Amino acid sequence: MPYEQSFVAGGSNDIRAFEARTMAPGSIRIMEDTLATNTQIGDMRLELNLEYRFKMNGMLEGAIFVDMGNIWKIKDDPSTTKDDLGVFHFNSFYRQTAIGTGFGVRADFEFLIVRLDMSFPIHNPYMPAGEKWFGTPHPIYNSSFDYNNNGAIDTDYEKSWYKAPFAMRFNFGIGYPF
């Protein structure tokens, strides 16, 4: 599918617990492609957003939300590494679904809604098996973790991204996200 017709995920109008365009298809880790061109787009997107909004005072509203979803490729692309992890399979897509939750504040100016959302991932499909859920132990936090070429993390980008896979994210937006 051409790039301009492809789907991306993450950001203030999507799955808010992930930064914009940082979700790769299926369970591919985006940091495996330093240019992130092939790993940030998908042929299909499945998303569910639940949001409860309530009045706080005058023009301020609050919101509690849960976002779920991901992007996938329809068929294998041999030009990308480990691309089979990004192909949609009906029997396994639910394990590749990202889940995030958070709280937001909206200022309703009647002609314009300005919002600030604070969110964090609960399930990160790009993490290794056994480390995908919030609260599970991550070997990177262990001071004895080795950053060498024996299958461990190499680049500074990978180190910084992997150290905070469940970090709090802030999103600023105009209008409602969906």
C-alpha positions as CSV (number, residue, x, y, z in Angstrom):
1,M,0.0,0.0,0.0
2,P,1.4,3.5,-0.8
3,Y,2.8,5.4,2.2
4,E,0.1,8.1,2.1
5,Q,-2.6,5.5,2.2
6,S,-1.1,3.4,5.0
7,F,-2.0,3.5,8.7
8,V,0.2,4.8,11.6
9,A,-0.6,4.5,15.3
10,G,0.2,6.4,18.5
11,G,-0.1,10.0,19.4
12,S,-2.7,12.5,20.7
13,N,-5.6,11.3,18.4
14,D,-5.0,7.6,18.6
15,I,-3.5,5.3,21.2
16,R,-2.4,8.1,23.5
17,A,-0.1,6.0,25.7
18,F,2.4,5.8,22.8
19,E,4.1,8.6,21.0
20,A,3.0,9.5,17.5
21,R,4.1,7.0,14.9
22,T,6.0,4.9,17.4
23,M,3.8,1.8,17.1
24,A,5.0,-0.7,14.6
25,P,2.9,-3.4,13.0
26,G,2.1,-6.3,15.2
27,S,4.8,-6.9,17.7
28,I,7.8,-5.6,15.7
29,R,10.1,-3.4,17.8
30,I,10.3,-0.1,16.1
31,M,13.9,0.5,17.2
32,E,15.0,-2.4,14.9
33,D,14.8,0.0,11.9
34,T,16.6,3.2,12.6
35,L,14.9,5.0,9.7
36,A,11.5,3.7,11.0
37,T,10.0,3.9,7.5
38,N,9.0,0.3,7.0
39,T,8.3,-0.3,10.7
40,Q,5.9,2.6,11.3
41,I,3.2,1.9,8.7
42,G,0.6,-0.8,8.4
43,D,-2.0,-1.9,5.9
44,M,-4.8,-2.1,8.5
45,R,-5.6,-0.7,11.9
46,L,-7.9,-2.0,14.6
47,E,-8.6,0.4,17.5
48,L,-11.0,0.7,20.4
49,N,-11.3,3.9,22.6
50,L,-13.4,4.1,25.7
51,E,-13.6,7.5,27.4
52,Y,-15.7,8.7,30.3
53,R,-16.1,12.5,30.3
54,F,-17.3,14.5,33.3
55,K,-17.7,18.2,34.3
56,M,-15.2,19.6,36.7
57,N,-16.3,23.2,36.7
58,G,-17.4,25.9,34.3
59,M,-15.5,25.2,31.1
60,L,-13.2,22.4,32.4
61,E,-14.0,18.8,31.8
62,G,-12.2,15.7,32.9
63,A,-11.8,12.4,31.2
64,I,-10.7,8.9,32.1
65,F,-9.9,6.7,29.1
66,V,-8.6,3.4,27.8
67,D,-7.2,3.0,24.3
68,M,-6.5,-0.4,22.6
69,G,-5.3,-1.3,19.2
70,N,-2.5,-1.6,16.8
71,I,-1.6,-1.6,13.1
72,W,-0.7,-4.7,11.0
73,K,0.5,-5.6,7.5
74,I,-1.7,-7.8,5.4
75,K,1.1,-9.9,3.9
76,D,4.8,-10.5,4.6
77,D,7.2,-7.9,3.2
78,P,10.6,-9.5,2.6
79,S,12.4,-6.1,2.7
80,T,11.8,-5.6,6.4
81,T,13.4,-7.6,9.2
82,K,11.3,-10.0,11.2
83,D,8.2,-8.8,9.3
84,D,6.2,-11.9,10.0
85,L,5.7,-10.4,13.5
86,G,3.8,-7.5,11.8
87,V,1.4,-9.6,9.7
88,F,-2.2,-9.8,10.9
89,H,-3.2,-13.3,12.0
90,F,-6.7,-13.7,13.3
91,N,-5.7,-16.3,15.9
92,S,-2.9,-14.1,17.5
93,F,-3.7,-10.4,16.9
94,Y,-5.1,-9.9,20.4
95,R,-1.7,-10.7,21.8
96,Q,-0.2,-7.9,19.7
97,T,-2.8,-5.3,20.8
98,A,-1.4,-2.3,22.7
99,I,-3.4,-1.1,25.7
100,G,-3.0,2.3,27.4
101,T,-4.9,4.2,30.0
102,G,-4.9,7.7,31.4
103,F,-6.6,10.9,32.5
104,G,-7.2,14.1,30.7
105,V,-8.4,17.7,31.2
106,R,-10.4,19.5,28.5
107,A,-11.1,23.2,28.2
108,D,-14.3,23.7,26.3
109,F,-14.4,27.2,24.8
110,E,-17.7,26.3,22.9
111,F,-16.0,26.8,19.5
112,L,-12.8,25.0,20.4
113,I,-11.8,22.2,22.7
114,V,-8.2,22.1,24.0
115,R,-7.1,19.0,25.9
116,L,-4.1,17.7,27.8
117,D,-4.0,13.9,28.3
118,M,-1.6,12.1,30.6
119,S,-1.4,8.3,29.8
120,F,0.8,5.3,30.1
121,P,0.9,1.8,28.5
122,I,-0.5,-1.2,30.3
123,H,0.4,-3.7,27.6
124,N,3.3,-3.1,25.2
125,P,3.3,-5.6,22.4
126,Y,6.9,-4.8,21.4
127,M,8.4,-6.0,24.6
128,P,9.9,-9.5,24.9
129,A,7.7,-12.3,26.1
130,G,7.1,-12.1,29.8
131,E,7.7,-8.4,29.9
132,K,4.8,-7.0,27.9
133,W,2.5,-6.1,30.9
134,F,3.0,-3.1,33.2
135,G,4.6,-4.2,36.5
136,T,6.5,-7.2,35.1
137,P,10.2,-7.2,35.8
138,H,12.5,-5.9,33.0
139,P,16.1,-7.0,32.7
140,I,17.2,-3.6,31.5
141,Y,16.6,-2.2,35.0
142,N,19.1,-4.7,36.5
143,S,22.4,-3.0,36.8
144,S,24.2,-6.1,35.7
145,F,22.5,-6.1,32.3
146,D,25.1,-6.4,29.6
147,Y,25.0,-3.9,26.6
148,N,27.2,-6.0,24.3
149,N,26.6,-7.7,20.9
150,N,25.5,-10.9,22.5
151,G,21.8,-10.2,21.7
152,A,21.6,-7.3,24.0
153,I,20.7,-3.7,23.1
154,D,23.4,-1.8,21.1
155,T,22.5,1.7,20.1
156,D,21.8,4.7,22.4
157,Y,18.3,5.1,20.8
158,E,17.5,1.5,21.7
159,K,18.8,2.0,25.2
160,S,16.8,5.1,25.9
161,W,13.6,3.7,24.4
162,Y,13.9,0.3,26.2
163,K,14.6,1.9,29.6
164,A,11.1,3.5,29.6
165,P,8.7,1.2,27.8
166,F,5.9,2.1,30.3
167,A,6.7,5.7,30.8
168,M,4.0,8.4,31.3
169,R,3.2,10.3,28.1
170,F,1.7,13.7,27.8
171,N,-0.4,14.6,24.7
172,F,-1.8,18.0,23.7
173,G,-4.7,18.1,21.3
174,I,-7.3,20.3,19.7
175,G,-10.8,18.7,19.6
176,Y,-11.7,15.3,20.7
177,P,-9.4,12.4,19.8
178,F,-12.2,10.4,18.0
